[in-house]
Amino acid sequence: MTVLILVGVLLLAVGGCVCVVWASRGGPRWVRGVAAVTLAAGELVRASGRSRRGSGSNSDSGTDD
């Protein structure tokens, strides 16, 4: 059951990526809508990763010793 859920999520992610590429090349209106939703979901995931990490634990401090 878990494998089916993961496969479903993977198919949705791949489909969203395909729609983003297709929309950038001038696809139909529904493709542009799906692409907008996909990009918004990606931004939400990125923002949640930033807030979880915290501002004080930046591993890229600028020193490469």
C-alpha positions in Angstrom: 0.0 0.0 0.0 2.8 2.4 0.9 4.5 1.6 -2.4 1.4 2.6 -4.3 1.1 5.9 -2.5 4.8 6.7 -3.3 4.3 5.7 -6.9 1.3 8.0 -7.1 3.2 10.9 -5.6 6.1 10.3 -8.0 3.7 10.3 -11.0 2.2 13.5 -9.8 5.6 15.1 -9.4 6.8 14.0 -12.9 3.5 15.1 -14.5 3.8 18.5 -12.8 7.4 18.9 -14.1 6.2 17.9 -17.6 3.5 20.6 -17.4 6.0 23.2 -16.3 8.2 22.5 -19.3 5.2 22.4 -21.7 3.8 25.6 -20.3 7.1 27.4 -20.8 6.9 26.4 -24.5 3.3 27.8 -24.8 1.0 25.0 -23.9 -2.7 25.1 -23.5 -4.4 27.0 -20.7 -4.9 23.9 -18.4 -1.2 23.1 -18.7 -0.3 26.6 -17.6 -2.7 26.2 -14.6 -1.1 22.9 -13.6 2.3 24.4 -14.0 1.4 27.3 -11.7 0.1 24.9 -9.0 3.3 22.8 -9.3 5.6 25.8 -9.0 3.6 27.1 -6.0 3.8 23.7 -4.3 7.6 23.7 -4.9 7.9 27.2 -3.3 5.9 26.0 -0.3 8.2 23.0 0.1 11.2 25.2 -0.2 9.9 27.7 2.3 9.1 24.9 4.8 12.6 23.6 4.5 14.0 27.0 5.2 11.9 27.5 8.3 12.7 24.0 9.6 16.4 24.6 9.2 16.4 27.8 11.2 18.4 30.9 10.6 21.3 30.2 13.0 22.4 26.9 11.6 23.6 27.9 8.2 26.1 25.3 7.1 27.5 27.5 4.3 29.3 30.0 6.4 31.7 31.2 3.8 34.9 29.6 5.0 36.4 26.7 3.1 39.3 25.5 5.2 
